[in-house]
Amino acid sequence: MAAEWSSVDARAAHNRRMNNRALIRRPGPRLADGLVTHLERSPIDVDLALAQWEGYAGCLRSAGWETIEVPGAEDCPDAVFVEDAVVMFDDLAVLTNPGAAERKPEVAGVAEAISGLGLESVRISGEGTLDGGDVLKVGRTAYVGLGGRTNGAGIQQLADHVRDRGWTVQAVTVERALHLKSAVTALPDETVIGWDPVVDWPGAFPRYEGMPEEGGAHVVIVGEGHLLMAASAPRTAELLRGRGYTVTTTDISEFEKLEGCVTCLSVRVRA
């Protein structure tokens, strides 16, 4: 155990040297009114959700990330899912235009935080819609979910914004899940992992592997060989530990009731 913690501490120190920062946004009092699309609505314990959010933020800090709290948006129940408002491409912040009208006001506070970090930003605008949860970056390819929240015009604008920075954008059909990253994420070796029942097109990815639990489809890479996952996927966590990864788990059950996962509760800024 001591050796494992030494390894984690060393990675955390490395991350601090890399100036890694993570945007987070505190859950608001209307969290229980958040949108649900593919799940039956369940009661939300707002106090428990806040405690879980604080635990999640603590995991990021323990892994060496400086957490930056975005101004609250108390009239926006889903604002805690800050990933949907901005996508980072190296040092470029792409401010989104959420597909759900109720979520569009969330972007203003995120834009303020991005400006405060001195980062260059561009916007998805007009008829184009894009949710950050639909953007999965693997190497220099951004796979973008084309479905309920993100449309073709938004994907085209994104491709135009990042093309000159060496990024390729590939649309991927999403029908069975809220966002692309509700169904799949990627390991450090660029293997895309998912939960088969909600993955529409596994053949879109050069390497795809199904995981044994729905929560196992979601990982956040917080350091070299270090993954953050939801506590709801213990079998997947053990599977990945068996492959040599350090896996930290955290309970986000209240956010999972709102179709949230570990990726959507933060935006990692590595610039």
N, C-alpha and C positions, 0 to 999 in steps of 0.2 A: 504493500500500500504506500509506503514512504516513497518508493521509487516512482510510482505512478504520479503522486502529487508533485515530486520534483520535476517530472516531465511537464506536467501541466503548468507549474510555476515558470519554467523556462520558456514555454511557448507564450505565456502571458507577457513576460518581460519582452520577448521579441515583438509581440503585437504592439506594445506601448512604444517601442522604438520606431515602429512603422507608422506611428501617428494614426492608428485606427480609431475611428469615431463611429458611433451608432446613434442615429436619431430614434427616439422613442416618444410616445405620446400617452399620457395618463388616461385611463378610461374615465369617461364622464358619467354623470348621474343618470343619463338616459340609455346606458349601455343595453339594458334589457329590451329596448325597442329596436335594436339592430336588425338589419334585413336578413332574412333567411330565404334561400331559393331551393335547395335540394334536400333540406332537412325539415322535420316537423319542429315547430317552435317548442322550446322547453323553458321552464323558469330559470332565470339567471340570478345568482346571488352576487350582487354588485360588490359587497364587502369582500367576499371571497375572491372575486375577480381582481380587485385591487391588490390583494395580498399575493395572488398568483403573478400579477404583472410586476410587482416589486421583486418577486423571486426570479422572474425571467430577466429583469434588468440587472439583478445581482449576478446572475450567471454570465452575462456579457462582461460585466466589470471584472469578474474573477478571471475571465479569459483574456484580460488585457485591453478591453475596449473602453474608451471614454464615452459615457452616455450623455447625450445632449437632448434635453427634454423640449420638444416642440410645444409652442403655445397651445393651450387647450381649445377645444371646439365643443362646448357643452351642449349646443343645440344639434350636434351631429353624432348620433349614437354609435356609428361605426368608425369614428375618427381614430380610435385606438389602433386600428389596422393601418398604420402609417405607411406601410409599404405601397399601398395602392395610390398614393399621391405623388410619388417621385421614384424614378429609376436612375441609378448611377451607372454611367459608362466612363470608367476611369475618373477623370476630374470634371466631367460634364454631367450636370443634373438635368434630367428630362422631367419637367413637371407635367403631370398627366391631366387628362380631362375625363374624369370618371364616367362610366356608362350609366350609372344610376343618378338621376337628377338630385336626389337627396344628399349625395356625397360630394357634389362639385364644390361646395363651400369649404371642404376640408383642405383644399390645396393652398389657400391663402396663407395659413399659418406655417405650412411646410416651406412655401416660397420664402417667407420671412427668415426661417431658420437657415435655409440654404444661402441666402444673401449674407447672413451674419457670419457664415463660414468662409465667405469670399470666393465661392465657387461660381463658375460660369453656368448659366442655366438657359434652357430653351423650353418651349411649351408645345403641347398638343392642343390644337384649337379648332374652332369652327365645328364642322360636322364630324370631325374625327374624335373618336372616344378611345381611351386606353386606361386600363387599370394596371397598376404596377404588379399585382399578383398574377397577371397573365404573361409576365416576361421572365423567362428562364435563361440565364446566361451560362453557356458551356463553352469554354475556350473563348474564341472571338465570334461565336455565333449566338445571337439572341433568338431563341424560339419564342414566338408570341401566340398566345391562345386567341383564336378567332371564334367568338361565341357570343354569349349574352351581354357581356360588359365591354368588350373591345371589338371595334369594327375594322373593316378593311381600310378606311380612310385614316384611322388612327395608326394602323400598322405602317401604312405608306409614309405618313409624316415621320414616324419614328425612324424608319429606314433612311429617309432623307437627312435627318438630323445626325445620324451616327456613321453614315457611309464613309465620309472622309476621315474618320478616326479609325478605320480599319475593321469595322464591325459588319457582319452579315446578319440580315434579319430574315427569319424563316417563319411563315405563318403555320400554325398547327390547329387543327379542328378541336374545339372544346364544346362538348354537349352534356357530358355526364357529371361534370363538376362545376363549381362556381367559377374557378380560375384554373389556368394551366397548372399553377403551382399548388393548387388544391389536390392535384392528381399526381404530379411528378416534381422531383427536385434532382440535383446532381451531386454525386460524390466528388472528392478531390481528384480522383483519377478520370473524371468526366463520364463515368457510367451514370446514366439517368435511371433513377429508381422510382417506382410507383406502386400503387395498389391497383391491380389489374381490373377490378370491376368498374373503376371510374376513368380508366385511361382509354381514350378514344382511338389513338393512333400510335401504338408503340413503335411501329416501323418508321416513324418520323425521325428517330434518334439513332445514330450509328451504333450505340451500345445501350441496351435497355434491360433492366432486370426487375421483376416483380418482387415486392416485399410481402411478408406474411400478415401485416396489419395495416389498417388504413393510416394510422398515425406514423407508420414507418415509411411512408412516402415522403416525409418532410424532414429535411436536415438543413441546418445552418452551419456553414463552415466558419468556425470562429478562430481557427489557428491551424498550423501545419499538422494535418492528421487529427484534428480535434473537431468533433461534431457536437452540436446542440440539438437535442430531440425532445419531443413530448414524452412525458412519463406514460402515456397511453400505449406505447409500443415497446414493451419490454423484450419481446422475442427478437424484434429487429435490432434493438440496441445490443443484445448479446451477440447476434449474428455479426454485426459490424465490429464489435470489440474483438471477435474471433479473427477478424481480418487485419487486426493491428491498429484500428482506430481508437483514440480516446473518445469516449462518448459521455457527455453530461446530459442528464435528463431533468426536465422541469415540468411541473404540473400546470397545464393550461386548460383544464377541463371546461371551465366556464366559457372560454373563448372558442373552444371546439364546438360548443352548442350553437355558435353563431357562424359556423363554417370557417373559423379562423384556425391558423396553425402557427408553428414557430417562426416561419419566414415572415409573416405579415405583421408581426409586432415590432419590427425594427427595420431600419434602412442602414446598411453598413456602408460607410464612407471610408475608402482606403486612400484617398488623395491627401 
